[in-house]
Every structure is written in structure tokens, then in C-alpha cells.
Amino acid sequence: MLRIFRQPFTKRFLHQGEKHLKSFSTVAQAEPKKPDIKTSVPGPKTEALLKELSSLQQAGSVQLFADYDKCIGNYFVDADGNTFLDSFTQISSIPVGYNHPELLKAFEDKHSLRSLVNRPALGVFPAVDWPQKLKSVLMAVAPQGLDAVTTMMCGSCSNENAYKTVFMWYRLKERGGKVDFSPEEMASCMVNQPPGSPNLSILSFKGSFHGRTFGALSTTRSKPIHKLDCPAFDWPVAPFPRYKYPLNQFESENHAEDNKCLEQVADTIEKYKMKGCPVAGVIVEPIQSEGGDYEASPYFFQKLQKICQNVINSVRGRGTFLAFNATNTQCRDKIVADLKTNGVLGGACGENSVRLRPALVFAPKHAAIYLDILRKTLREI
Ligand SMILES: Cc1ncc(COP(=O)(O)O)c(C=O)c1O
């Protein structure tokens, strides 16, 4: 199972790119000293603009109209000339403040301007300096271990693309590697039916926000108003920890909360497998933001990662009648085959079970060897 993490750009930028940030650290010189409110808020010009915009489009969420020529650094200037100290920065989207001189300079550069004006179809005709740009702009701040990048236009479409990638990866594994699509798969996907359009799911968490496009919306769980009236996939949801604060006074309660949520993640994954819609991926925010700025502990995320890595489950048995299940038949067959390559003979039974029938003289030292080799085999799968 794949995990998808989405971290706000600002946070990633600040954390990973401190060295890059240094060159941006000068706050714009001309910043005002403090907020300056000259009219009622919203002021008369804002009210008039709101009326005009409302006649053209749905504008219920508009708070203020910006005068972006005048916004600077940490200060936002509205249509009525009011100056606000901005602690929300376009929903956390401008990490270096308004009208940063370095960014403005980048747009004055003729080459950069032409790259924008000619609106390249990047998948087909990237510019000659595109690979270098990816390296110097994005890869320079990529989290360790992520050595490739796909560019998308927004958060929602990044998630949409990630979900597709997860499903394709899942099916590739189910097929046992790269094999041709069957005629049945090709015909059935054209009418949105399995096996071409398989019943697979993405698990998300209560309170999560992953965007409002169609697939992403099925994983968004922050507010009903985001989802109402839109058809959605029947995909699983699990609870995200809700801690008591201050953390150092509620350690045991919060640890119990972590374990309760993790248990429900594992149960939900099992439930969806049983109902024929296995969980191919889990998406989780490191800090649930839209849902209420809820954090979870490193322990929660580490255990969640372990749950996602599980390719075996339902370990069971009596005496020497022992078995465990793999996530599917192909995976089971691979475990049995790889165990053999690594020096252990075992059996397969049912649809996805690996069975053991050790001899009565199979001692703890043999069990230790078995487990060592099983762990190595699973790590390699
Ligand atoms: C965690 C998370 N995922 C996805 C999105 C959707 O991003 P966009 O609005 O760019 O589509 C957001 C937007 O706030 C977000 O906070």
C-alpha cells in the first residue's frame, strides 16, 4: 500500500530550504510600520466591487479585494486603501510575503517571461532548460529519498495524479509485473467496469482536506458543504487522533488515542478488503489543516507506515497447523516462491494463505531461522 503525504508548500520550503530561504530573508524595505484602517471594513469600494463580482460569479467567499500593487511584505492593502498585517498569507501560499523584490525581478527577466507567455505544453515540448529548472528549483528542496518529480498545477490535481499512480502501481503488482493489458480489461474500462476499472480505494482520515476536484473530494472529510450533492466513491475513512493539551500532561491519554485510531485504520483496511474494494493507498496530512489544525505524534505516523507496509495479515494457528494471509493471490505466490529462493520450503492454500506444517522436531531455533528469512523475504517484496 502506498502512502501519500501532502505537506503545505510553505512548511516544506521553510524546513527543507533554509539555505535557499536566506536569500529571501530580507523583508521588503518599504513595509509599513503597522496596520492602518481608514474606512469601515469592508469599505465602500469593496462593497461596490463585491456587488459587481456577484453579478458575474458566485462570490460568497470573498472577504476583501486586494490592491496587489500596494501589498508589501507582511502587509495587505485593500481596495479602500486599508492596510492589514497579514497572518494568513493567501491561505499559506506566499512564504516570502507580498511583492518580494527577488520574485519580481525573476518576472522582469525576458527569458522567464517568454517561458510563461508561450505557455509550453510541458509533456510534449518542454523548453531546453526545463531539466535544469527542475533540478535547481524543485529537486533542490525535495525531501530526502524522493529523486524524481512530476509537476502539476495545484494541490487537488497533484492528489488526483497521485491516486492514479497508486492504483496503477497496485494493479501492476497484482499482475506480477509488466504484462500486457487483457482485451477484457481494455473493453471493461471503457464502460467504467472491472477488471479494467478495478474496485480499489484510498483511505483518508476524518477531518482531512485533500481538495475539491472529483476524486480528491472523495478523500476530503473536513466539512459536508465541500461534498454535498456530489457523487462520491465509497472509500474508507478512519479517525485521526484528537489530543488533549498540553501534551506533556496527557501523555497516556494521547498514546491511547493514537492506538485507538491505528486499530481502526487496520480494521477498516481489513473491512474494505473483505467487501471487495481493497485499500491501495492511504492519504494523510502531517498536520490536518482545513479540518482544524490537528497534529499527530511521530509514533502515530510510524505505526501508520508499518500498517501500510504490511503485506501479510491474519496470522493464526493451533499447534503445528499454522498459516497467515497475503494481500492477494499473486502476492502469496511470490512470498512462497521467494521463501524457497531464500532457503525455506512452505505451502500455499486457499486463495491467499501461506501455510506451515512444521515437524514435531521443529525447535525454537528453527522458528527463529524461519522468521529471519520471512522478514528478509517480505522486506524485498
Ligand atoms: C492538504 C491540502 N491538500 C489539497 C489541497 C487542495 O489544493 P488546491 O486548492 O491547490 O487544489 C489543499 C488546499 O488547501 C490542502 O491544504
The ligand as an SDF file (V2000), in Angstrom:
LIG
                    3D

 16 16  0  0  0  0  0  0  0  0999 V2000
   -3.6840   19.4280    2.4350 C   0  0  0  0  0  0  0  0  0  0  0  0
   -4.2910   20.0070    1.1890 C   0  0  0  0  0  0  0  0  0  0  0  0
   -4.4640   19.2100    0.1130 N   0  0  0  0  0  0  0  0  0  0  0  0
   -5.0100   19.6720   -1.0330 C   0  0  0  0  0  0  0  0  0  0  0  0
   -5.4040   21.0000   -1.1500 C   0  0  0  0  0  0  0  0  0  0  0  0
   -6.0080   21.4940   -2.4500 C   0  0  0  0  0  0  0  0  0  0  0  0
   -5.1460   22.3560   -3.0540 O   0  0  0  0  0  0  0  0  0  0  0  0
   -5.6400   23.3180   -4.2660 P   0  0  0  0  0  0  0  0  0  0  0  0
   -6.5810   24.2890   -3.6520 O   0  0  0  0  0  0  0  0  0  0  0  0
   -4.3570   23.9220   -4.7380 O   0  0  0  0  0  0  0  0  0  0  0  0
   -6.2820   22.4570   -5.2850 O   0  0  0  0  0  0  0  0  0  0  0  0
   -5.2280   21.8710   -0.0640 C   0  0  0  0  0  0  0  0  0  0  0  0
   -5.6470   23.2720   -0.1740 C   0  0  0  0  0  0  0  0  0  0  0  0
   -5.7800   23.9850    0.7860 O   0  0  0  0  0  0  0  0  0  0  0  0
   -4.6560   21.3720    1.1360 C   0  0  0  0  0  0  0  0  0  0  0  0
   -4.4910   22.1430    2.2110 O   0  0  0  0  0  0  0  0  0  0  0  0
  1  2  1  0
  2  3  1  0
  2 15  2  0
  3  4  2  0
  4  5  1  0
  5  6  1  0
  5 12  2  0
  6  7  1  0
  7  8  1  0
  8  9  2  0
  8 10  1  0
  8 11  1  0
 12 13  1  0
 12 15  1  0
 13 14  2  0
 15 16  1  0
M  END
$$$$
